[in-house]
């Protein structure tokens, strides 16, 4: 039973790591787009905020799970 539990934890930890990388990339892209925009666009600002929120939510979850660099 414990082997299966450890395997599932490892699998979900890897999924969390990959999601964190994806959301970080999305957030960086949104910041870049916002930085290069010459006029104010509310939609771009909202997309950046959503990407940032997703990333920090996953970061908080990783901290709760004590997911470190293994």
C-alpha positions, 0 to 999 in steps of 0.5 A: 500500500505504501509503495503505491501511495509513494508512487502517486505522490511522486507522480502528482509532484511531477505534475505540479512541477510541470504546471509551475513551469508552464504557468511561469512561462505564461506569466513571463509571456504576459509580462513581455506583451504588456511591457511592449504595448504602447497603449493601455489594454485592460484585457492584457492586464487581466491576462497577466494578473490571471497568469500570475495568480495561477503561478503563485497558487501552485507555488503555495501548494508546492510549499504546503506539500514541501515540494523541494528540489529533489 
